[in-house]
Amino acid sequence: MGTREIKTPEDVPETSTSLGGNSDSFRRKKLGIYFTESDDRRAISGGYTTGGTTPVNIRGKPISELSKTGGWIAAFFIFGNEMAERMAYFGLSVNMVAFMFYIMHRPFSSSANAVNIFLGISQASSVLGGFLADAYLGRYWTIAIFSTIYLAGLTGITLCASMSIFVPNQDECDQISLLLGSCEHAKPWQMAYLYTVLYVAGFGAAGIRPCVSSFGADQFDERSRDYKSHLERFFNLFYLSVTIGAIIAFTVVVYIQMKRGWGSAFGSLAIAMGVSNVVFFVGTSLYRHRLPGGSPLTRIVQVLVAAFRKRNAPFSSSELVGLYEVPGKRSAIKGSAKIVHTNDFRCLDKAALQLKEDDGEPSPWRLCTVTQVEEVKILIKLIPISACTIMLSLILTEYLTLSVQQAYTLNTHMGRLKLPVTCMPVFPGISIFLLLSLYYSVFVPFSRRITGHPHGASQLQRVGIGLAVSILSVAWAGVFENYRRHYAIKHGYEAVFLTAMQNLSAYWLLIQYCLIGIAEVFCIVGLLEFLYEEAPDAMRSIGSAYAALAGGLGCFAATILNSIVKSLTGNPKEGRPSWLSQNINTGRFDYLYWLLTILSLLNFITFLYCARRYKYRQEQREQVVTDKLGAPSVNS
C-alpha cells in the first residue's frame, strides 16, 4: 500500500478502552500516529527501519559498489586532516601568548585575553562552517576550501615570525624590560597584520571543525549490523587523532621553537597542514558523500513563521485535514530521511497543520512537513545537553593559562631532564591517549557489568562521567594551589614569583591534568557521538558544530569570568591584589578554582536533570511503533 495516509482527527473513533476518559491524551496520540506514509510503517512488522540517506559520490550520483568506498580506509585519510588541524590549533594556543609577550611586547594579560578571544571566535563560528556544509557545499568541499584558508593563515603567521619587518625591534629588550613594559611596542600595522592572519587561520579552523567528525562518520553504512560499534570506535579514534595532534604541538613544536625559533615553529604547523591537505585529497575517490539539504536556516525560519501564522488554529477542528507530510519513503528535504512525529514543543506542530484552505500548492511559509518541524524540535532539544559542556571548556581554558603560571613557580625537572613549562599541557593528552588505548579492554567490560549497556555506557552517561571527573580535577587544583601558595609564603618566595621553588615539584599538577584529560575523553567523545546520531540527517554538521560552539562559549566565559573576578576582588587604591594578580603568590588562584568547583557542581546537577528528561530518537521511534500497535483500528 503506497498511498498517502494522513488522517483527520474526526476519522478516528474514540474508544473508552484505549482513552481512559482522557480525550486530550488520545488527541495527542492521533497527531503522532496518523501523519506518515503507510509504506514507511514496515518497522511495525520488523521488516524495515527508517533513517539514513543513500550515500553518493563526489559528483552527487549514487554509488554502485559501496564496498569499494568508505569504511575505515577512507576514515584514516580524514583522521590525518583532523590531526594536523588540532596540531595547528593547540600549537597556536600554547605558543601565541608567549609570542605576543616576548616578541610583540604585549602585556601578558592582554596577550592571554587576545588568544582566548581568538580561540573562542574560531570555535563559536564553527556554526557557519556547519551551515555551509549542510546547506550548499557538502562536507567534503567545506573541508577542502577551509583547509586551504587555514593553510594561508598559518603561512601568514610564519612570515610574521620569520621577517623582522613584521615585529618590533628586539634590541635591548631583556626579561626585566619585558616585565617593566619598557621594550619597544609593536606598531599598530604590525599588530593589525598579526591579528589578520591569526583570524584567517581561525576562520579556516571554524570551517573544518564541524565537518571532519561528521564526514568521517558518513563513511560507515547505517544499514550495517555493526554500525553502532563502528561509530563508537570511530569517534574514539577520531579523538585519539585530536590527542596525537595536541601532544605533537605541546612537545615537538615547543622543542622546535626553543631550538630553531618562532618562524620554524609556526612553519612546522603550516607544513603539517599542507601535507594533511594533500593526504585528504588523495583519498577523494574513496569517500562517501551526503547531499546538502538546502539552507537549514531557511527551513527553521519557515517553521517558526508558519507556526506563528497558525497559532490560533486548534488541533481539533472541522477545517483540519491532518499533519502534513509528503507521500513516499523520502522526505521533501534532500539528504534527509523522514523523522517521526513527537509531542514535544506542540506549539511548533501548528506549522504542519494542514487545513482545508491549504489545498493545492501551499507556501512553505504557511505549511511545513512534519519532518521539517521535527528538525527544529531536535535542534532545540540538543541545546541544553551541549550547553552543559560549556563549563568543561571554561575549565580547560583556565588551565591553559593558570596552570602554566603555577608551573613557572615549581620545579619542572624530571631527573636530569628539565621540561619547558609550555610542555606541561601535554600530560592531559598523554592521559587521554592511555585511556583511549585501554577503553575497550578495561572500561567497557567493567562498566558493562554495572550498567548492562552493551557499550559500557550510553552517550549521555559518558558525558555525565566526564563532567563529574572535571569537578574532581578543579577541586584538586584548588587544594594544591592553596598548599603551593602557603609553601611559597612560608619559604620566602612571596615577592619572587618567577623563581622556581626547587623543593616543590611541578608534577603535582599532573593529578589535575590527568583528571581533566579523562574528563575530556568521556565528555567530548560522548558528546560528538551523541550530536551526530541525534541531529537531523541534513543538519549533522550543524549538530557537530554545537560541540565547537560550546567550546567557544567556554573560552568567552573564561575571559568574562576573569574580568569579573579581577574587578570584584582587587582594589589598587587600597593595595589589595585581585585573585588573579600577576604575582601568583599574592593572588588567590585557589579561590578561583573553588569557585569553578561550585559552578561545575551546579552545572552537573543541571546536566542530570536535562539528561533524565531527554529521549533518544531511537526510543521515540520505538514509542511510535508501540502507539501504532496499541491504537484503535481506523477505517480508511
C-alpha positions as CSV (number, residue, x, y, z in Angstrom):
1,M,0.0,0.0,0.0
2,G,1.8,3.1,-1.2
3,T,-0.9,5.7,-0.9
4,R,-0.7,8.6,1.4
5,E,-2.4,8.2,4.8
6,I,-2.7,11.4,6.6
7,K,-5.8,11.2,8.7
8,T,-8.2,13.8,10.1
9,P,-8.8,13.5,13.8
10,E,-12.5,13.1,13.2
11,D,-11.8,10.0,11.2
12,V,-10.5,8.2,14.3
13,P,-13.2,6.7,16.6
14,E,-12.8,7.4,20.2
15,T,-13.0,4.3,22.4
16,S,-13.2,4.5,26.1
17,T,-11.0,1.4,26.4
18,S,-7.9,3.0,24.9
19,L,-8.6,6.5,26.1
20,G,-9.3,6.0,29.7
21,G,-11.6,9.0,29.5
22,N,-8.8,11.4,28.5
23,S,-9.7,12.7,25.1
24,D,-6.8,15.2,25.1
25,S,-4.3,12.4,25.6
26,F,-5.8,10.5,22.7
27,R,-5.8,13.6,20.5
28,R,-2.1,13.9,21.1
29,K,-1.6,10.2,20.1
30,K,-3.6,10.8,16.9
31,L,-1.3,13.6,15.9
32,G,1.7,11.3,16.2
33,I,0.3,8.2,14.6
34,Y,-1.5,9.3,11.5
35,F,0.9,11.5,9.6
36,T,3.4,9.2,8.0
37,E,3.0,7.3,4.8
38,S,1.9,3.7,5.0
39,D,4.9,2.4,3.1
40,D,7.1,3.8,5.8
41,R,5.5,1.8,8.5
42,R,7.0,-1.5,7.9
43,A,9.1,-1.0,11.0
44,I,6.0,-2.1,12.9
45,S,6.3,-5.6,11.5
46,G,10.1,-5.6,12.0
47,G,11.0,-5.7,8.3
48,Y,12.1,-2.1,7.7
49,T,13.5,0.7,9.7
50,T,13.6,4.3,8.5
51,G,16.6,6.5,8.9
52,G,19.7,7.5,7.0
53,T,20.1,8.5,3.4
54,T,21.8,7.0,0.3
55,P,25.5,7.9,0.0
56,V,26.6,9.4,-3.2
57,N,30.0,10.0,-4.9
58,I,31.7,13.4,-5.3
59,R,29.5,14.1,-8.4
60,G,26.3,13.6,-6.5
61,K,25.5,10.2,-8.2
62,P,24.5,7.1,-6.2
63,I,27.5,4.8,-5.5
64,S,27.0,1.5,-7.4
65,E,29.6,-0.5,-5.3
66,L,29.6,0.7,-1.7
67,S,32.1,-2.0,-0.7
68,K,34.8,-0.1,-2.7
69,T,34.2,3.2,-0.8
70,G,34.0,4.4,2.7
71,G,34.9,2.3,5.7
72,W,38.0,2.5,7.9
73,I,40.4,3.2,5.0
74,A,38.5,6.3,4.0
75,A,38.2,7.3,7.7
76,F,42.0,7.2,8.2
77,F,42.6,9.7,5.4
78,I,40.2,12.0,7.3
79,F,42.0,11.4,10.6
80,G,45.1,12.9,9.1
81,N,43.4,16.2,8.4
82,E,42.0,16.4,11.9
83,M,45.3,15.6,13.4
84,A,47.0,18.4,11.6
85,E,44.2,20.9,12.3
86,R,44.4,20.1,16.0
87,M,48.2,20.3,16.0
88,A,47.9,23.8,14.5
89,Y,45.1,24.8,16.9
90,F,47.0,23.7,20.0
91,G,50.3,24.9,18.6
92,L,48.8,28.4,18.2
93,S,47.1,28.3,21.6
94,V,50.2,27.4,23.6
95,N,52.7,29.5,21.6
96,M,50.8,32.6,20.6
97,V,50.6,34.0,24.1
98,A,54.3,33.7,24.6
99,F,54.9,35.1,21.0
100,M,52.8,38.2,21.7
101,F,54.5,38.7,25.1
102,Y,58.2,38.1,24.2
103,I,58.3,39.2,20.5
104,M,55.4,41.6,20.1
105,H,55.9,43.1,23.6
106,R,52.3,42.9,24.6
107,P,51.4,42.6,28.3
108,F,50.9,39.0,29.4
109,S,47.3,39.5,30.5
110,S,46.2,41.2,27.3
111,S,48.1,38.6,25.2
112,A,46.2,35.8,27.1
113,N,42.9,37.5,26.6
114,A,43.6,38.1,22.9
115,V,44.4,34.4,22.4
116,N,41.3,33.3,24.4
117,I,39.1,35.6,22.3
118,F,40.7,34.1,19.1
119,L,40.1,30.6,20.3
120,G,36.6,31.4,21.3
121,I,35.7,33.0,17.9
122,S,37.3,30.2,16.0
123,Q,35.2,27.6,17.8
124,A,32.0,29.6,18.1
125,S,32.0,30.5,14.4
126,S,32.0,26.8,13.6
127,V,28.3,27.1,13.2
128,L,29.0,29.0,10.0
129,G,31.1,26.1,8.6
130,G,28.3,23.6,9.6
131,F,25.7,25.8,7.9
132,L,27.6,26.0,4.7
133,A,28.3,22.2,4.6
134,D,24.7,21.2,5.3
135,A,23.1,23.9,3.1
136,Y,25.3,24.3,0.0
137,L,28.8,22.9,-0.2
138,G,28.6,19.5,1.4
139,R,31.2,18.3,4.0
140,Y,33.9,17.4,1.5
141,W,34.1,20.7,-0.3
142,T,33.7,22.7,3.0
143,I,36.8,20.8,4.4
144,A,38.7,21.3,1.2
145,I,38.1,25.1,1.0
146,F,38.6,25.9,4.6
147,S,41.7,23.7,4.9
148,T,43.2,25.9,2.2
149,I,42.2,29.0,4.0
150,Y,43.7,27.6,7.2
151,L,47.0,26.9,5.4
152,A,47.0,30.5,4.1
153,G,46.6,31.9,7.7
154,L,49.4,29.6,9.0
155,T,51.7,30.7,6.2
156,G,51.0,34.4,7.1
157,I,51.8,33.7,10.8
158,T,55.0,32.0,9.7
159,L,56.0,35.1,7.7
160,C,55.2,37.3,10.7
161,A,57.5,35.3,12.9
162,S,60.3,35.0,10.3
163,M,60.6,38.5,8.9
164,S,61.9,41.3,11.1
165,I,59.7,43.9,9.3
166,F,56.6,42.4,11.0
167,V,57.9,42.6,14.6
168,P,59.2,45.4,16.8
169,N,62.9,45.9,17.5
170,Q,64.2,43.2,19.8
171,D,67.5,45.0,20.8
172,E,67.9,45.9,24.4
173,C,64.8,44.0,25.5
174,D,65.7,41.6,28.3
175,Q,63.4,39.9,30.8
176,I,63.4,42.8,33.2
177,S,62.5,45.2,30.4
178,L,59.7,42.9,29.4
179,L,58.3,42.7,32.9
180,L,58.5,46.5,33.3
181,G,56.9,47.0,29.8
182,S,59.8,49.2,28.6
183,C,60.5,47.3,25.4
184,E,59.6,48.8,22.1
185,H,55.9,48.2,21.4
186,A,54.6,46.7,18.2
187,K,53.4,49.2,15.7
188,P,49.6,49.3,15.0
189,W,50.0,48.0,11.5
190,Q,52.2,45.1,12.8
191,M,49.5,44.1,15.3
192,A,46.9,44.5,12.6
193,Y,48.8,42.1,10.3
194,L,49.2,39.5,13.1
195,Y,45.6,39.7,14.0
196,T,44.5,39.4,10.4
197,V,46.5,36.3,9.6
198,L,45.6,34.8,13.0
199,Y,41.9,35.2,12.3
200,V,42.3,33.9,8.8
201,A,43.6,30.7,10.4
202,G,40.8,30.8,12.9
203,F,38.2,31.2,10.1
204,G,39.7,28.2,8.4
205,A,39.6,26.1,11.6
206,A,35.9,27.2,12.1
207,G,35.0,25.7,8.7
208,I,36.8,22.4,9.2
209,R,35.9,21.6,12.8
210,P,32.2,20.8,12.5
211,C,32.7,18.8,9.3
212,V,35.6,16.4,9.9
213,S,33.9,14.3,12.5
214,S,30.6,14.2,10.6
215,F,32.3,13.4,7.3
216,G,34.3,10.6,8.9
217,A,31.2,9.1,10.4
218,D,29.5,9.3,7.0
219,Q,31.9,6.7,5.7
220,F,30.1,3.9,7.6
221,D,26.9,2.2,6.4
222,E,23.9,3.0,8.6
223,R,22.3,-0.3,7.5
224,S,25.1,-2.4,8.7
225,R,24.6,-4.6,11.7
226,D,27.9,-3.3,13.2
227,Y,27.1,0.3,12.5
228,K,26.8,1.3,16.2
229,S,30.0,-0.3,17.3
230,H,31.9,1.1,14.2
231,L,30.5,4.6,15.0
232,E,31.6,4.4,18.7
233,R,35.1,3.2,17.7
234,F,35.3,5.9,15.0
235,F,34.7,8.7,17.5
236,N,37.2,7.3,20.0
237,L,39.8,7.0,17.3
238,F,38.9,10.4,16.0
239,Y,39.5,12.0,19.4
240,L,42.7,9.9,19.6
241,S,43.9,11.7,16.4
242,V,43.0,15.0,18.1
243,T,45.1,14.0,21.1
244,I,48.1,13.0,19.0
245,G,47.9,16.4,17.3
246,A,47.9,18.1,20.7
247,I,50.8,16.0,22.0
248,I,52.9,16.9,19.0
249,A,52.0,20.6,19.4
250,F,53.0,20.6,23.1
251,T,56.2,18.7,22.6
252,V,57.7,18.7,19.1
253,V,56.5,22.2,18.2
254,V,57.7,23.6,21.5
255,Y,61.1,21.9,21.0
256,I,61.4,23.4,17.5
257,Q,60.6,26.8,18.9
258,M,63.3,26.5,21.6
259,K,65.9,25.2,19.2
260,R,65.1,26.8,15.9
261,G,63.0,29.9,16.7
262,W,59.4,31.1,16.3
263,G,59.5,31.1,12.5
264,S,60.4,27.4,12.3
265,A,57.8,26.5,15.0
266,F,54.9,28.2,13.2
267,G,56.3,27.0,9.8
268,S,56.1,23.4,11.1
269,L,52.4,23.9,11.7
270,A,51.9,25.2,8.1
271,I,53.9,22.3,6.7
272,A,51.8,19.7,8.6
273,M,48.6,21.4,7.4
274,G,49.8,21.3,3.8
275,V,50.8,17.7,4.0
276,S,47.4,16.8,5.6
277,N,45.6,18.6,2.8
278,V,47.4,16.5,0.2
279,V,46.6,13.3,2.0
280,F,42.9,14.4,2.3
281,F,42.7,15.0,-1.5
282,V,44.4,11.7,-2.3
283,G,41.6,9.8,-0.6
284,T,38.9,11.6,-2.7
285,S,37.9,8.6,-4.7
286,L,37.2,6.6,-1.5
287,Y,34.8,9.0,0.2
288,R,31.1,8.6,0.6
289,H,29.2,11.9,0.5
290,R,25.8,13.1,1.6
291,L,23.9,15.6,-0.5
292,P,23.5,19.1,1.1
293,G,19.8,19.6,2.1
294,G,19.5,23.3,1.3
295,S,19.6,26.1,3.8
296,P,18.7,24.8,7.2
297,L,18.3,28.4,8.4
298,T,15.5,28.9,5.8
299,R,13.7,25.8,6.9
300,I,14.0,26.8,10.6
301,V,12.6,30.3,9.9
302,Q,9.8,28.8,7.7
303,V,8.7,26.6,10.6
304,L,8.6,29.5,13.1
305,V,6.7,31.7,10.6
306,A,4.2,29.0,9.7
307,A,3.6,28.1,13.4
308,F,3.1,31.8,14.2
309,R,0.6,32.3,11.3
310,K,-1.4,29.3,12.6
311,R,-1.0,30.0,16.2
312,N,-4.8,30.3,16.7
313,A,-5.7,27.1,14.7
314,P,-7.0,24.4,17.1
315,F,-5.7,20.8,16.8
316,S,-9.3,19.6,16.7
317,S,-11.4,21.3,14.0
318,S,-13.6,20.5,11.1
319,E,-11.2,22.5,9.0
320,L,-8.3,20.2,9.9
321,V,-7.1,17.8,7.3
322,G,-4.2,16.4,9.4
323,L,-0.5,16.8,9.9
324,Y,1.2,17.4,6.6
325,E,3.9,15.1,5.1
326,V,4.9,14.3,1.5
327,P,4.0,10.9,0.2
328,G,6.5,8.2,-0.3
329,K,9.5,7.0,1.7
330,R,11.7,10.0,1.3
331,S,11.2,13.4,2.9
332,A,10.9,16.7,1.0
333,I,14.4,17.6,2.3
334,K,17.3,16.5,0.1
335,G,19.7,14.3,2.1
336,S,17.2,13.5,4.9
337,A,15.1,10.6,5.8
338,K,11.6,11.2,7.3
339,I,11.5,11.9,11.0
340,V,8.7,10.5,13.2
341,H,6.4,13.0,14.9
342,T,6.9,13.7,18.6
343,N,4.7,15.5,21.1
344,D,7.5,17.9,22.3
345,F,7.0,21.6,21.6
346,R,3.5,21.1,20.3
347,C,3.3,24.8,19.5
348,L,5.6,24.1,16.6
349,D,3.2,21.4,15.3
350,K,1.0,24.3,14.2
351,A,3.4,24.7,11.3
352,A,2.4,21.2,10.0
353,L,-1.3,21.6,10.5
354,Q,-2.9,21.1,7.1
355,L,-6.2,22.9,6.8
356,K,-8.8,22.7,4.0
357,E,-7.7,26.1,2.9
358,D,-4.2,24.7,2.3
359,D,-5.2,22.6,-0.7
360,G,-3.2,22.9,-3.9
361,E,0.4,24.1,-3.6
362,P,0.7,25.7,-0.2
363,S,3.5,28.1,0.5
364,P,6.3,26.6,2.7
365,W,6.0,29.8,4.8
366,R,2.4,28.7,5.7
367,L,2.6,24.8,5.7
368,C,5.7,22.8,6.6
369,T,6.2,19.0,6.6
370,V,6.3,17.1,9.8
371,T,10.0,16.2,9.1
372,Q,10.8,19.9,8.8
373,V,9.1,20.7,12.1
374,E,10.8,17.8,13.8
375,E,14.2,19.1,12.6
376,V,13.6,22.3,14.5
377,K,12.5,20.4,17.6
378,I,15.6,18.3,17.6
379,L,17.9,21.3,17.3
380,I,16.1,22.9,20.3
381,K,16.4,19.6,22.3
382,L,20.1,19.3,21.7
383,I,20.9,22.8,23.1
384,P,20.6,22.0,26.9
385,I,23.0,19.0,26.7
386,S,25.5,20.9,24.6
387,A,25.3,23.9,26.9
388,C,26.2,21.8,29.9
389,T,29.6,21.1,28.4
390,I,30.5,24.9,28.3
391,M,31.7,24.5,31.9
392,L,34.3,21.9,30.9
393,S,35.6,24.2,28.2
394,L,35.8,27.0,30.7
395,I,37.9,24.9,33.0
396,L,40.2,23.8,30.1
397,T,40.7,27.4,29.1
398,E,41.6,28.5,32.6
399,Y,44.1,25.6,32.8
400,L,45.9,26.8,29.7
401,T,46.9,30.0,31.5
402,L,46.6,29.4,35.2
403,S,48.3,26.1,35.3
404,V,51.2,27.4,33.2
405,Q,51.6,30.3,35.7
406,Q,51.7,27.8,38.5
407,A,54.3,25.7,36.8
408,Y,56.6,28.7,36.5
409,T,56.9,28.7,40.3
410,L,57.6,25.0,40.6
411,N,60.5,22.6,39.8
412,T,59.9,21.0,36.4
413,H,62.9,18.7,36.5
414,M,62.3,15.0,35.9
415,G,65.6,13.5,37.0
416,R,68.2,15.2,34.8
417,L,65.6,16.3,32.3
418,K,64.1,19.7,32.6
419,L,60.8,20.1,30.8
420,P,59.8,23.5,29.5
421,V,56.8,25.0,31.2
422,T,54.9,25.2,27.9
423,C,55.2,21.4,27.7
424,M,53.1,20.9,30.8
425,P,49.7,20.8,29.0
426,V,51.0,17.6,27.2
427,F,50.1,15.5,30.2
428,P,46.3,15.7,29.7
429,G,47.0,14.5,26.1
430,I,49.0,11.6,27.4
431,S,46.3,10.6,29.9
432,I,43.7,10.8,27.0
433,F,46.0,8.6,24.8
434,L,46.3,5.9,27.5
435,L,42.6,6.0,28.4
436,L,41.5,5.6,24.8
437,S,44.1,2.8,24.4
438,L,42.6,0.9,27.4
439,Y,38.9,1.9,26.8
440,Y,37.7,-1.3,25.1
441,S,39.8,-3.7,27.1
442,V,39.2,-2.2,30.6
443,F,36.4,0.4,30.8
444,V,33.8,-1.2,28.6
445,P,33.8,-4.7,30.2
446,F,33.9,-3.2,33.7
447,S,31.1,-0.7,33.1
448,R,29.0,-3.2,31.2
449,R,28.7,-5.3,34.4
450,I,27.4,-2.2,36.3
451,T,25.1,-0.6,33.7
452,G,24.2,-3.6,31.5
453,H,24.7,-1.4,28.5
454,P,26.3,-3.2,25.5
455,H,28.8,-0.4,25.0
456,G,29.5,0.0,28.7
457,A,27.7,3.4,29.0
458,S,25.3,5.4,26.8
459,Q,26.4,8.6,25.2
460,L,24.8,10.8,27.9
461,Q,26.2,8.6,30.6
462,R,29.7,9.2,29.2
463,V,29.1,12.9,29.1
464,G,28.0,12.8,32.7
465,I,31.1,10.8,33.8
466,G,33.3,13.4,32.1
467,L,31.6,16.3,33.9
468,A,31.8,14.5,37.2
469,V,35.6,13.9,36.8
470,S,36.1,17.5,35.8
471,I,34.7,18.5,39.2
472,L,37.3,16.3,40.9
473,S,40.0,17.9,38.7
474,V,39.3,21.5,39.5
475,A,38.7,20.7,43.2
476,W,42.1,19.1,43.5
477,A,43.6,22.2,41.6
478,G,42.2,24.4,44.4
479,V,43.6,22.1,47.1
480,F,47.1,22.0,45.6
481,E,47.2,25.7,44.8
482,N,46.3,26.5,48.4
483,Y,49.2,24.4,49.5
484,R,51.6,25.8,46.9
485,R,50.8,29.4,47.9
486,H,51.3,28.8,51.6
487,Y,54.6,27.0,50.8
488,A,55.8,30.0,48.8
489,I,55.0,32.5,51.5
490,K,56.4,30.3,54.2
491,H,59.8,29.8,52.4
492,G,60.2,33.5,51.3
493,Y,59.1,33.3,47.7
494,E,56.2,35.7,48.0
495,A,57.8,38.5,46.0
496,V,59.9,36.4,43.6
497,F,57.1,34.7,41.8
498,L,59.1,34.0,38.7
499,T,61.6,31.9,40.7
500,A,61.0,28.2,40.8
501,M,60.8,26.5,44.2
502,Q,63.3,23.7,43.9
503,N,61.7,21.6,46.7
504,L,58.2,21.6,45.3
505,S,57.7,19.6,42.1
506,A,55.5,20.7,39.2
507,Y,54.4,17.1,38.8
508,W,51.8,17.6,41.5
509,L,49.9,19.4,38.7
510,L,49.7,16.0,36.9
511,I,46.8,15.0,39.0
512,Q,44.6,17.8,37.8
513,Y,45.9,17.4,34.3
514,C,45.3,13.7,34.1
515,L,41.8,14.1,35.6
516,I,40.8,16.8,33.1
517,G,42.2,14.5,30.3
518,I,39.9,11.7,31.5
519,A,37.0,14.2,31.7
520,E,37.7,15.2,28.1
521,V,37.6,11.7,26.8
522,F,34.3,10.8,28.3
523,C,32.6,14.2,27.8
524,I,33.7,15.3,24.4
525,V,33.8,11.9,22.7
526,G,30.4,11.1,24.1
527,L,29.0,14.5,23.1
528,L,30.3,14.2,19.5
529,E,28.8,10.8,19.0
530,F,25.5,11.9,20.7
531,L,25.2,15.0,18.4
532,Y,26.0,13.1,15.2
533,E,23.4,10.4,15.9
534,E,20.7,12.6,17.3
535,A,21.0,15.5,14.8
536,P,18.7,15.5,11.7
537,D,20.3,13.8,8.7
538,A,20.5,17.1,6.7
539,M,21.9,19.1,9.7
540,R,24.6,16.8,11.1
541,S,27.4,19.3,10.5
542,I,25.4,21.9,12.4
543,G,24.8,19.3,15.1
544,S,28.6,18.7,15.4
545,A,29.1,22.5,15.5
546,Y,27.2,22.6,18.7
547,A,30.2,21.0,20.4
548,A,32.6,23.5,19.0
549,L,30.2,26.3,19.8
550,A,30.1,25.2,23.4
551,G,33.9,25.2,23.4
552,G,34.0,28.7,22.0
553,L,31.5,29.9,24.6
554,G,33.6,28.4,27.3
555,C,36.6,30.5,26.1
556,F,34.5,33.6,26.2
557,A,33.0,32.7,29.6
558,A,36.6,32.3,30.9
559,T,37.5,35.7,29.7
560,I,34.4,37.3,31.2
561,L,34.8,35.4,34.5
562,N,38.4,36.6,34.8
563,S,37.4,40.2,34.2
564,I,34.6,40.0,36.8
565,V,36.9,38.4,39.3
566,K,39.6,41.0,38.8
567,S,37.2,43.9,39.2
568,L,35.4,42.5,42.3
569,T,38.4,41.1,44.2
570,G,41.1,43.7,43.6
571,N,41.5,47.3,44.7
572,P,44.7,49.0,43.6
573,K,43.9,52.1,45.7
574,E,43.8,50.0,48.9
575,G,46.7,47.9,47.8
576,R,44.6,44.8,47.7
577,P,45.6,42.4,44.9
578,S,42.9,40.5,43.0
579,W,42.6,36.8,43.0
580,L,44.2,36.8,39.5
581,S,47.2,39.1,40.5
582,Q,50.2,38.8,38.1
583,N,52.1,37.8,41.2
584,I,50.6,34.4,41.7
585,N,51.9,34.2,45.3
586,T,49.9,37.2,46.4
587,G,46.8,36.3,44.3
588,R,44.3,33.7,45.2
589,F,44.1,31.2,42.4
590,D,42.8,28.7,44.9
591,Y,39.7,30.7,45.5
592,L,39.0,30.8,41.7
593,Y,39.4,27.1,41.5
594,W,37.0,26.5,44.3
595,L,34.5,28.9,42.7
596,L,34.9,26.8,39.5
597,T,34.2,23.7,41.6
598,I,30.9,25.1,42.9
599,L,29.9,26.2,39.4
600,S,30.8,22.8,38.0
601,L,28.7,21.1,40.6
602,L,25.7,23.2,39.8
603,N,26.3,22.6,36.1
604,F,26.5,18.8,36.8
605,I,23.1,18.9,38.6
606,T,21.6,20.8,35.7
607,F,23.0,18.2,33.3
608,L,21.5,15.3,35.3
609,Y,18.1,17.0,35.1
610,C,18.4,17.6,31.3
611,A,19.8,14.1,30.6
612,R,17.0,12.4,32.6
613,R,14.3,14.2,30.5
614,Y,16.0,13.6,27.2
615,K,14.6,10.9,24.9
616,Y,16.9,9.4,22.3
617,R,15.4,9.4,18.7
618,Q,15.6,5.6,18.6
619,E,13.4,5.5,21.8
620,Q,10.9,7.8,20.2
621,R,10.8,5.7,17.0
622,E,10.1,2.6,19.1
623,Q,7.4,4.6,21.0
624,V,5.7,5.4,17.7
625,V,5.7,1.7,16.8
626,T,4.2,0.9,20.3
627,D,1.5,3.6,19.9
628,K,0.6,2.3,16.4
629,L,0.2,-1.3,17.6
630,G,-1.9,-0.1,20.5
631,A,-4.0,2.4,18.6
632,P,-7.7,1.6,17.7
633,S,-8.3,0.5,14.1
634,V,-9.1,3.1,11.6
635,N,-11.3,2.7,8.5
636,S,-9.6,4.2,5.5
